[in-house]
């Protein structure tokens, strides 16, 4: 989430005015972070927020870099009515996304329409101009539901379908229809919704392709799976050709499952945001985040390995955490994953490795 307080430390900060119940100026979020960890010299470089994450990306060189972008990129001053939180990044700051060279991003979430339809149009336009493929929203339902196809060379492709459900705070009015722009929103996690995903992926998938379902679902806090999430994830693997379920919405990492050798990430947690100085929910350690590096077999889609690199937000920058915090993450994930048949081991190099 590169809007609000993050936007305010970047070179082209937009207007700081907010329409939240208690905070009316986005710069207050900077003040909260500085109160906790010290001053942030601003404006910062566009690559500043990624910090040590860039070194990890350069070392590992993943074939595909994909994110969930949870902010509008716009100068629109028309917030969506009757919504308490509105995230916005100035288009002049899009270099902060490009610094990590993502190939694509999901925009099927509960913030892409924060600044109404002009904000959505701006967001899609600026992402496309920057060479970052947006998935999960569009001018009509066919465009919103259309997956992105990433050509990795050597006859290898990754098909990414992005969608959202109401449990993540996406209202029905945001759903794209045959005559209305919006996000690709599933009404529920029923068999009919599984069939919709299958109808999108199966006609496109060919030998050597991998298919990812990037889904915005569930609440912000807590480790429990919500009703139907596991069954839906299993069914899209069984019937819709999905090889990896990329779940997001939670502000901290949730459980991980390997079902029929296919990876399910029920909640990846936040990665970049301006929550550093906000109180509440400290037990979940939302300041600790993960980079996910799954390795899949292109012939079968089966998971070969999953490495996770722990990082920590400090002065709105991602940094390597101390060893004690890495141990806390490993033990916490091992505990919540137990019922899902997986565990997390802390490797001597400092990253976590999934075992199943």
ZAGULO-640969 format. One record per residue: x, y, z of N, C-alpha, C in turn; residue in three letters. Coordinates in steps of 0.1 Angstrom, whole numbers. Layout:
// residues N
n.px, n.py, n.pz, ca.px, ca.py, ca.pz, c.px, c.py, c.pz, residuo
X, Y, Z, X, Y, Z, X, Y, Z, Ala
...
END
This chain:
// residues 356
n.px, n.py, n.pz, ca.px, ca.py, ca.pz, c.px, c.py, c.pz, residuo
9, -12, 0, 0, 0, 0, 9, 12, 0, Unk
10, 19, -11, 20, 30, -13, 13, 43, -12, Unk
0, 44, -7, -7, 56, -6, -6, 62, 8, Unk
-13, 73, 10, -15, 79, 23, -1, 84, 28, Unk
3, 78, 40, 15, 82, 46, 28, 79, 37, Unk
28, 68, 30, 39, 64, 22, 40, 75, 10, Unk
29, 78, 5, 29, 88, -6, 35, 101, -1, Unk
32, 105, 11, 37, 118, 16, 52, 119, 18, Unk
59, 108, 19, 73, 109, 20, 81, 108, 7, Unk
73, 105, -4, 79, 104, -17, 80, 118, -24, Unk
88, 119, -35, 91, 132, -41, 78, 140, -46, Unk
68, 133, -51, 56, 140, -56, 44, 138, -48, Unk
45, 141, -35, 34, 138, -26, 21, 145, -31, Unk
10, 138, -30, -3, 144, -34, -8, 152, -22, Unk
-21, 156, -24, -27, 164, -13, -29, 155, -1, Unk
-26, 160, 11, -26, 152, 23, -40, 150, 29, Unk
-50, 157, 24, -63, 157, 31, -69, 143, 31, Unk
-74, 139, 42, -81, 126, 44, -96, 128, 48, Unk
-103, 118, 45, -118, 118, 49, -121, 107, 59, Unk
-111, 104, 67, -113, 94, 78, -120, 100, 90, Unk
-126, 91, 98, -133, 97, 110, -124, 104, 120, Unk
-112, 100, 121, -103, 106, 132, -91, 113, 126, Unk
-85, 108, 115, -73, 114, 110, -77, 122, 97, Unk
-73, 134, 97, -77, 143, 85, -65, 147, 76, Unk
-53, 143, 80, -41, 147, 73, -32, 135, 72, Unk
-28, 130, 60, -20, 118, 58, -7, 120, 65, Unk
-2, 132, 67, 11, 133, 73, 11, 129, 88, Unk
0, 128, 94, -1, 123, 107, 4, 109, 108, Unk
3, 101, 98, 8, 87, 98, 23, 87, 98, Unk
29, 97, 92, 44, 98, 92, 48, 101, 107, Unk
41, 111, 113, 44, 115, 127, 43, 103, 136, Unk
33, 94, 134, 31, 82, 143, 43, 73, 141, Unk
48, 71, 129, 59, 62, 126, 72, 68, 132, Unk
74, 81, 131, 86, 88, 136, 86, 87, 151, Unk
74, 88, 157, 73, 88, 172, 78, 74, 177, Unk
76, 64, 169, 79, 50, 173, 94, 47, 170, Unk
99, 51, 158, 112, 46, 154, 122, 57, 150, Unk
118, 70, 151, 127, 81, 148, 124, 87, 134, Unk
131, 98, 131, 128, 107, 120, 130, 100, 106, Unk
122, 104, 97, 123, 99, 83, 127, 112, 75, Unk
139, 111, 69, 144, 123, 61, 137, 122, 48, Unk
129, 132, 45, 121, 132, 33, 123, 145, 25, Unk
120, 145, 12, 115, 133, 4, 126, 122, 3, Unk
121, 110, 2, 130, 98, 0, 131, 95, -14, Unk
141, 87, -18, 142, 82, -31, 131, 72, -35, Unk
127, 71, -47, 116, 62, -51, 118, 47, -46, Unk
131, 43, -45, 134, 29, -42, 135, 27, -26, Unk
134, 38, -19, 137, 38, -5, 128, 28, 3, Unk
115, 27, 0, 106, 19, 8, 109, 5, 7, Unk
115, 0, -4, 118, -14, -6, 130, -19, 3, Unk
139, -10, 5, 150, -13, 14, 157, -26, 10, Unk
158, -35, 20, 166, -48, 18, 158, -57, 9, Unk
146, -55, 6, 138, -64, -3, 145, -63, -17, Unk
150, -52, -21, 156, -51, -35, 169, -61, -36, Unk
176, -61, -25, 188, -70, -25, 183, -85, -26, Unk
172, -88, -19, 167, -102, -20, 163, -105, -35, Unk
156, -95, -41, 151, -97, -55, 163, -99, -64, Unk
173, -91, -62, 185, -91, -71, 192, -105, -69, Unk
193, -110, -57, 200, -123, -55, 192, -134, -61, Unk
179, -134, -59, 171, -146, -62, 166, -146, -77, Unk
164, -134, -82, 160, -132, -96, 148, -141, -100, Unk
136, -139, -94, 125, -147, -97, 120, -144, -111, Unk
115, -155, -118, 110, -154, -131, 98, -144, -132, Unk
90, -143, -122, 78, -135, -122, 77, -128, -109, Unk
74, -115, -109, 72, -107, -97, 58, -101, -98, Unk
50, -105, -88, 36, -102, -88, 32, -97, -74, Unk
24, -86, -73, 20, -80, -61, 5, -78, -61, Unk
-1, -75, -49, -14, -70, -48, -13, -55, -44, Unk
-17, -46, -53, -16, -32, -51, -29, -27, -45, Unk
-27, -22, -33, -39, -18, -25, -40, -3, -23, Unk
-40, 4, -35, -42, 19, -35, -45, 23, -48, Unk
-52, 35, -49, -54, 41, -62, -42, 49, -66, Unk
-40, 51, -79, -29, 60, -84, -36, 71, -92, Unk
-38, 82, -85, -47, 92, -91, -45, 106, -84, Unk
-50, 116, -91, -51, 129, -84, -66, 133, -82, Unk
-75, 123, -84, -89, 125, -82, -91, 130, -68, Unk
-100, 140, -66, -104, 145, -53, -118, 141, -49, Unk
-123, 130, -56, -137, 126, -53, -137, 112, -46, Unk
-136, 112, -33, -136, 99, -26, -149, 92, -27, Unk
-148, 78, -27, -160, 70, -28, -169, 74, -15, Unk
-181, 77, -17, -190, 81, -6, -192, 70, 4, Unk
-194, 74, 17, -197, 65, 27, -187, 54, 29, Unk
-174, 57, 26, -163, 48, 29, -153, 55, 38, Unk
-148, 49, 48, -141, 56, 59, -126, 57, 55, Unk
-120, 48, 47, -106, 48, 44, -104, 49, 29, Unk
-96, 59, 25, -93, 61, 11, -78, 62, 8, Unk
-72, 52, 1, -58, 52, -2, -56, 58, -16, Unk
-45, 67, -16, -42, 73, -29, -28, 76, -30, Unk
-21, 73, -41, -8, 77, -44, -8, 86, -56, Unk
1, 96, -56, 2, 106, -67, 8, 98, -79, Unk
3, 100, -91, 9, 93, -103, 24, 96, -104, Unk
29, 108, -100, 43, 111, -101, 52, 102, -92, Unk
46, 94, -83, 54, 86, -75, 54, 71, -79, Unk
49, 69, -92, 48, 55, -96, 62, 48, -97, Unk
72, 57, -98, 86, 51, -98, 89, 42, -86, Unk
82, 45, -75, 84, 37, -63, 79, 22, -65, Unk
69, 20, -73, 66, 7, -77, 76, 1, -87, Unk
79, 9, -97, 88, 4, -107, 102, 0, -102, Unk
106, 5, -90, 119, 2, -85, 121, -12, -82, Unk
110, -20, -80, 111, -34, -77, 108, -42, -90, Unk
105, -36, -101, 102, -42, -114, 92, -53, -113, Unk
80, -50, -107, 69, -60, -108, 64, -62, -122, Unk
61, -74, -126, 56, -77, -139, 41, -74, -140, Unk
34, -76, -128, 20, -74, -128, 15, -72, -114, Unk
2, -68, -112, -4, -67, -99, -19, -69, -100, Unk
-24, -74, -89, -38, -75, -87, -44, -62, -83, Unk
-55, -57, -89, -62, -46, -84, -76, -49, -80, Unk
-78, -62, -78, -91, -67, -74, -91, -67, -58, Unk
-94, -55, -53, -93, -54, -38, -103, -42, -34, Unk
-103, -40, -21, -112, -30, -15, -107, -16, -14, Unk
-97, -13, -22, -92, 1, -22, -90, 7, -36, Unk
-91, -1, -47, -88, 4, -60, -98, 14, -65, Unk
-110, 14, -59, -121, 23, -62, -123, 34, -51, Unk
-113, 36, -43, -114, 45, -32, -117, 59, -37, Unk
-112, 63, -49, -114, 76, -55, -123, 75, -67, Unk
-133, 67, -65, -144, 66, -75, -139, 61, -89, Unk
-148, 61, -99, -144, 56, -112, -133, 64, -119, Unk
-132, 77, -117, -120, 84, -123, -107, 79, -117, Unk
-107, 76, -104, -95, 70, -98, -92, 57, -103, Unk
-102, 48, -105, -99, 35, -111, -93, 36, -125, Unk
-99, 45, -133, -94, 46, -147, -80, 51, -147, Unk
-77, 61, -138, -63, 66, -137, -54, 55, -133, Unk
-58, 47, -123, -49, 36, -118, -45, 26, -129, Unk
-55, 22, -136, -53, 12, -147, -44, 18, -158, Unk
-46, 31, -161, -39, 38, -172, -24, 39, -168, Unk
-22, 44, -156, -8, 46, -151, 0, 33, -150, Unk
-7, 23, -145, 0, 10, -144, 4, 5, -158, Unk
-5, 6, -167, -2, 1, -181, 9, 9, -187, Unk
9, 22, -185, 20, 30, -190, 34, 27, -184, Unk
33, 22, -172, 46, 18, -165, 50, 4, -168, Unk
42, -3, -176, 46, -17, -179, 43, -27, -168, Unk
34, -23, -159, 29, -32, -148, 15, -37, -152, Unk
13, -49, -155, 0, -54, -160, -10, -54, -148, Unk
-21, -46, -149, -31, -47, -138, -41, -59, -141, Unk
-45, -66, -131, -54, -77, -133, -65, -76, -123, Unk
-78, -79, -127, -88, -79, -118, -98, -67, -117, Unk
-96, -58, -127, -105, -47, -128, -105, -42, -142, Unk
-116, -35, -146, -116, -30, -160, -129, -23, -163, Unk
-130, -19, -175, -141, -10, -179, -155, -17, -180, Unk
-154, -31, -182, -166, -39, -181, -162, -53, -176, Unk
-172, -61, -173, -169, -74, -167, -159, -83, -175, Unk
-160, -84, -188, -151, -92, -196, -136, -87, -194, Unk
-134, -74, -193, -121, -69, -191, -116, -71, -177, Unk
-125, -69, -167, -121, -71, -153, -118, -85, -150, Unk
-124, -95, -157, -122, -109, -154, -111, -115, -162, Unk
-106, -107, -172, -96, -112, -181, -82, -114, -174, Unk
-77, -126, -174, -64, -128, -168, -53, -122, -175, Unk
-41, -120, -169, -29, -116, -175, -21, -129, -178, Unk
-14, -128, -190, -6, -140, -193, 8, -134, -195, Unk
17, -140, -187, 31, -136, -186, 40, -147, -193, Unk
46, -143, -204, 55, -152, -212, 69, -152, -206, Unk
73, -163, -201, 86, -164, -194, 97, -170, -204, Unk
93, -172, -216, 103, -178, -226, 103, -193, -225, Unk
110, -199, -235, 111, -214, -235, 98, -221, -234, Unk
88, -215, -240, 74, -220, -240, 68, -222, -226, Unk
72, -212, -217, 67, -212, -204, 59, -200, -202, Unk
47, -201, -197, 38, -190, -194, 32, -192, -180, Unk
28, -180, -174, 20, -180, -162, 8, -172, -164, Unk
-4, -178, -162, -17, -172, -163, -21, -168, -149, Unk
-24, -155, -148, -29, -150, -134, -43, -144, -136, Unk
-52, -150, -128, -66, -145, -127, -67, -139, -113, Unk
-73, -126, -113, -74, -119, -100, -89, -116, -97, Unk
-93, -118, -85, -107, -116, -81, -108, -112, -66, Unk
-120, -108, -62, -122, -104, -48, -136, -109, -44, Unk
-137, -110, -31, -150, -114, -25, -154, -104, -14, Unk
-167, -105, -10, -172, -95, -1, -166, -95, 12, Unk
-161, -107, 17, -155, -108, 30, -143, -99, 32, Unk
-137, -94, 21, -125, -85, 22, -129, -71, 22, Unk
-142, -68, 22, -147, -54, 22, -150, -48, 9, Unk
-151, -57, -2, -154, -52, -15, -170, -52, -17, Unk
-176, -40, -18, -190, -40, -18, -196, -45, -32, Unk
-208, -49, -32, -214, -54, -45, -214, -43, -55, Unk
-215, -31, -51, -215, -20, -61, -202, -18, -68, Unk
-191, -24, -63, -178, -22, -70, -176, -33, -80, Unk
-185, -43, -81, -183, -54, -90, -186, -49, -104, Unk
-177, -53, -114, -179, -50, -128, -191, -58, -133, Unk
-198, -52, -142, -209, -59, -149, -208, -57, -164, Unk
-218, -62, -171, -218, -60, -186, -218, -46, -190, Unk
-223, -37, -182, -224, -23, -186, -219, -13, -175, Unk
-210, -19, -166, -204, -10, -156, -190, -14, -153, Unk
-181, -4, -151, -167, -8, -148, -166, -11, -133, Unk
-155, -18, -130, -153, -22, -116, -143, -34, -115, Unk
-144, -41, -104, -135, -52, -101, -142, -65, -104, Unk
-134, -75, -106, -139, -89, -108, -142, -94, -94, Unk
-155, -94, -91, -160, -98, -77, -168, -110, -78, Unk
-164, -120, -70, -172, -132, -69, -183, -130, -58, Unk
-195, -134, -61, -205, -132, -51, -204, -141, -39, Unk
-197, -153, -40, -195, -162, -29, -184, -172, -33, Unk
-183, -182, -25, -172, -193, -27, -179, -206, -31, Unk
-190, -205, -38, -198, -217, -42, -192, -224, -54, Unk
-198, -235, -57, -194, -243, -69, -196, -234, -82, Unk
-206, -226, -82, -208, -217, -93, -196, -208, -95, Unk
-191, -203, -84, -179, -194, -85, -167, -202, -90, Unk
-165, -214, -85, -154, -223, -90, -156, -224, -105, Unk
-168, -227, -110, -170, -228, -124, -167, -216, -132, Unk
-169, -204, -126, -165, -191, -133, -150, -191, -135, Unk
-143, -194, -125, -128, -194, -126, -124, -205, -136, Unk
-130, -216, -136, -126, -227, -146, -129, -222, -160, Unk
-140, -215, -162, -144, -210, -176, -134, -200, -181, Unk
-127, -193, -171, -117, -183, -175, -103, -189, -178, Unk
-99, -198, -169, -85, -204, -170, -84, -215, -180, Unk
-93, -225, -180, -92, -237, -187, -90, -235, -202, Unk
-98, -226, -209, -96, -224, -223, -83, -218, -227, Unk
-76, -212, -218, -63, -205, -220, -51, -214, -217, Unk
-53, -223, -208, -42, -231, -203, -37, -242, -212, Unk
-24, -242, -215, -19, -253, -224, -7, -259, -217, Unk
-2, -269, -223, 10, -277, -217, 21, -267, -214, Unk
26, -268, -202, 37, -260, -198, 33, -247, -191, Unk
20, -244, -191, 15, -232, -184, 13, -235, -169, Unk
15, -224, -161, 11, -224, -147, 0, -214, -146, Unk
-10, -217, -137, -21, -208, -134, -22, -204, -120, Unk
-23, -191, -117, -24, -186, -104, -37, -179, -102, Unk
-44, -181, -91, -56, -174, -87, -52, -164, -76, Unk
-52, -152, -78, -49, -141, -68, -62, -136, -63, Unk
-65, -139, -50, -78, -136, -45, -78, -128, -32, Unk
-86, -117, -32, -87, -108, -20, -99, -113, -12, Unk
-96, -119, 0, -107, -125, 7, -104, -125, 22, Unk
-114, -125, 30, -112, -126, 44, -110, -113, 52, Unk
-109, -114, 65, -107, -103, 74, -93, -98, 74, Unk
-91, -87, 81, -77, -81, 83, -69, -88, 93, Unk
-75, -93, 104, -68, -98, 116, -73, -112, 120, Unk
-64, -120, 125, -68, -133, 130, -62, -144, 121, Unk
-60, -156, 127, -54, -167, 120, -64, -177, 115, Unk
-76, -176, 119, -86, -186, 114, -89, -185, 100, Unk
-92, -196, 93, -97, -196, 80, -112, -194, 81, Unk
-117, -186, 72, -132, -183, 71, -139, -194, 64, Unk
-152, -195, 67, -160, -206, 62, -159, -207, 47, Unk
-155, -219, 42, -155, -221, 28, -142, -218, 20, Unk
-132, -212, 27, -120, -208, 20, -112, -221, 16, Unk
-111, -230, 25, -103, -242, 22, -109, -250, 11, Unk
-122, -252, 12, -129, -260, 1, -129, -253, -12, Unk
-130, -240, -12, -129, -233, -25, -115, -234, -31, Unk
-105, -232, -23, -91, -234, -28, -89, -248, -33, Unk
-94, -258, -26, -92, -272, -31, -100, -273, -45, Unk
-112, -268, -46, -120, -270, -58, -114, -263, -70, Unk
-108, -251, -68, -102, -244, -80, -90, -252, -84, Unk
-83, -258, -75, -72, -267, -79, -77, -279, -87, Unk
-87, -286, -81, -92, -298, -87, -99, -295, -101, Unk
-107, -284, -102, -116, -283, -113, -113, -271, -122, Unk
-105, -261, -118, -102, -250, -126, -88, -248, -131, Unk
-80, -258, -128, -66, -258, -134, -57, -249, -126, Unk
-60, -244, -114, -52, -235, -107, -40, -243, -100, Unk
-28, -238, -101, -16, -244, -96, -12, -237, -83, Unk
-16, -225, -81, -12, -217, -69, -23, -207, -65, Unk
-27, -208, -53, -37, -198, -48, -30, -187, -40, Unk
-31, -175, -44, -24, -163, -38, -34, -155, -31, Unk
-36, -158, -18, -46, -151, -10, -41, -139, -3, Unk
-49, -129, -2, -45, -116, 5, -57, -109, 10, Unk
-55, -100, 19, -64, -92, 26, -60, -90, 41, Unk
-55, -101, 47, -50, -101, 61, -38, -92, 62, Unk
-37, -85, 73, -26, -76, 76, -13, -83, 81, Unk
-14, -96, 82, -3, -104, 87, -4, -118, 80, Unk
7, -125, 80, 7, -138, 73, -3, -148, 80, Unk
-10, -155, 72, -19, -166, 77, -13, -180, 72, Unk
-22, -190, 74, -18, -203, 71, -15, -206, 57, Unk
-7, -217, 55, -3, -222, 42, -5, -237, 41, Unk
-10, -241, 30, -14, -255, 28, -8, -260, 14, Unk
-4, -272, 14, 0, -279, 1, -11, -290, -1, Unk
-19, -287, -11, -30, -296, -14, -28, -303, -28, Unk
-26, -316, -28, -23, -323, -40, -11, -317, -47, Unk
-1, -314, -38, 12, -308, -42, 11, -294, -48, Unk
-1, -287, -46, -2, -274, -51, -3, -264, -39, Unk
3, -253, -40, 5, -243, -29, -8, -234, -27, Unk
-12, -233, -15, -23, -224, -11, -18, -214, -1, Unk
-17, -202, -4, -13, -191, 6, -27, -184, 10, Unk
-32, -188, 22, -45, -182, 26, -45, -167, 28, Unk
-33, -162, 33, -32, -148, 35, -18, -144, 36, Unk
-13, -137, 26, 1, -134, 25, 5, -123, 35, Unk
-4, -115, 40, -1, -104, 49, 3, -92, 41, Unk
4, -81, 48, 8, -68, 41, 23, -69, 39, Unk
28, -60, 30, 42, -59, 27, 47, -45, 29, Unk
41, -36, 23, 45, -21, 25, 32, -14, 29, Unk
32, -7, 40, 21, 1, 44, 26, 12, 53, Unk
16, 21, 58, 20, 32, 67, 15, 29, 81, Unk
13, 16, 85, 8, 13, 98, 18, 13, 109, Unk
30, 17, 107, 41, 15, 116, 38, 20, 130, Unk
32, 31, 131, 30, 37, 144, 16, 36, 150, Unk
7, 28, 143, -7, 27, 147, -8, 16, 158, Unk
-15, 19, 169, -16, 9, 180, -27, 0, 177, Unk
-28, -11, 185, -38, -22, 183, -33, -33, 176, Unk
-37, -45, 179, -33, -58, 172, -18, -61, 173, Unk
-11, -56, 183, 3, -58, 184, 7, -73, 184, Unk
-2, -81, 190, 1, -95, 191, 3, -102, 178, Unk
-2, -96, 167, 0, -102, 154, 13, -98, 147, Unk
20, -89, 153, 33, -84, 148, 31, -80, 133, Unk
22, -71, 130, 20, -67, 116, 32, -59, 110, Unk
42, -56, 118, 54, -50, 113, 63, -60, 106, Unk
61, -73, 109, 69, -83, 103, 62, -88, 91, Unk
69, -88, 80, 63, -92, 67, 72, -103, 60, Unk
66, -109, 49, 73, -119, 42, 73, -117, 27, Unk
85, -120, 21, 85, -122, 7, 84, -137, 4, Unk
76, -140, -6, 73, -154, -9, 80, -158, -22, Unk
88, -168, -22, 95, -173, -34, 92, -188, -36, Unk
80, -190, -42, 77, -204, -45, 84, -209, -58, Unk
88, -221, -59, 94, -227, -71, 84, -239, -75, Unk
79, -238, -87, 69, -247, -92, 75, -255, -104, Unk
71, -267, -105, 74, -275, -117, 65, -271, -129, Unk
71, -266, -140, 62, -262, -151, 55, -273, -158, Unk
60, -285, -157, 53, -296, -164, 40, -300, -156, Unk
41, -299, -142, 30, -304, -134, 23, -294, -126, Unk
30, -282, -123, 25, -272, -114, 27, -275, -100, Unk
33, -286, -97, 35, -291, -83, 46, -282, -76, Unk
44, -279, -63, 53, -271, -56, 66, -279, -53, Unk
77, -273, -57, 90, -279, -54, 96, -274, -41, Unk
94, -260, -39, 99, -255, -26, 93, -241, -24, Unk
92, -236, -12, 88, -223, -9, 97, -217, 2, Unk
105, -207, -3, 113, -199, 7, 106, -186, 10, Unk
107, -182, 22, 100, -169, 27, 111, -161, 34, Unk
112, -149, 29, 122, -140, 35, 116, -130, 44, Unk
119, -130, 57, 113, -121, 67, 119, -107, 65, Unk
110, -97, 66, 115, -83, 66, 106, -75, 77, Unk
111, -63, 80, 104, -55, 90, 103, -41, 85, Unk
91, -35, 87, 89, -21, 84, 95, -12, 95, Unk
105, -3, 91, 111, 6, 101, 114, 19, 94, Unk
107, 29, 99, 108, 43, 92, 103, 42, 78, Unk
92, 34, 76, 86, 32, 63, 96, 26, 53, Unk
105, 18, 57, 114, 11, 49, 116, -4, 53, Unk
117, -13, 44, 118, -27, 47, 133, -30, 51, Unk
134, -36, 62, 148, -40, 67, 148, -54, 72, Unk
160, -60, 72, 161, -74, 78, 159, -73, 93, Unk
150, -82, 98, 147, -81, 113, 158, -89, 120, Unk
158, -87, 133, 168, -94, 142, 164, -109, 142, Unk
173, -117, 147, 171, -131, 147, 159, -135, 155, Unk
157, -129, 167, 146, -132, 175, 133, -130, 169, Unk
131, -120, 160, 119, -118, 153, 117, -128, 142, Unk
128, -133, 136, 127, -144, 126, 122, -156, 133, Unk
127, -159, 145, 123, -171, 153, 108, -170, 156, Unk
104, -158, 160, 89, -156, 163, 81, -159, 151, Unk
84, -154, 140, 76, -157, 128, 76, -172, 125, Unk
88, -178, 125, 88, -193, 122, 80, -201, 132, Unk
81, -198, 145, 73, -206, 155, 58, -203, 154, Unk
54, -190, 151, 40, -187, 149, 34, -194, 137, Unk
41, -193, 126, 36, -200, 114, 36, -215, 115, Unk
46, -220, 122, 46, -235, 124, 33, -239, 132, Unk
30, -231, 142, 18, -233, 151, 5, -233, 143, Unk
3, -222, 135, -10, -220, 128, -11, -230, 116, Unk
1, -234, 111, 0, -243, 99, -2, -258, 103, Unk
-1, -261, 116, -1, -275, 120, -13, -282, 115, Unk
-25, -276, 116, -37, -282, 112, -38, -283, 97, Unk
-30, -276, 90, -30, -276, 75, -20, -285, 70, Unk
-12, -292, 78, -3, -302, 74, 11, -297, 69, Unk
14, -284, 73, 27, -278, 69, 33, -272, 81, Unk
46, -269, 80, 53, -262, 90, 64, -253, 84, Unk
70, -244, 92, 80, -235, 87, 93, -237, 95, Unk
104, -239, 88, 117, -241, 94, 125, -228, 92, Unk
132, -224, 102, 141, -212, 101, 155, -218, 97, Unk
159, -214, 85, 172, -218, 80, 183, -210, 86, Unk
195, -216, 86, 207, -208, 91, 209, -195, 84, Unk
205, -194, 71, 207, -182, 64, 197, -171, 67, Unk
187, -174, 76, 178, -164, 80, 164, -164, 73, Unk
162, -172, 63, 149, -173, 57, 141, -185, 62, Unk
128, -185, 59, 119, -196, 63, 117, -205, 52, Unk
116, -218, 54, 113, -228, 44, 101, -236, 48, Unk
92, -237, 39, 80, -245, 41, 83, -260, 40, Unk
78, -267, 50, 79, -282, 49, 65, -288, 49, Unk
63, -299, 42, 50, -305, 42, 51, -320, 39, Unk
END
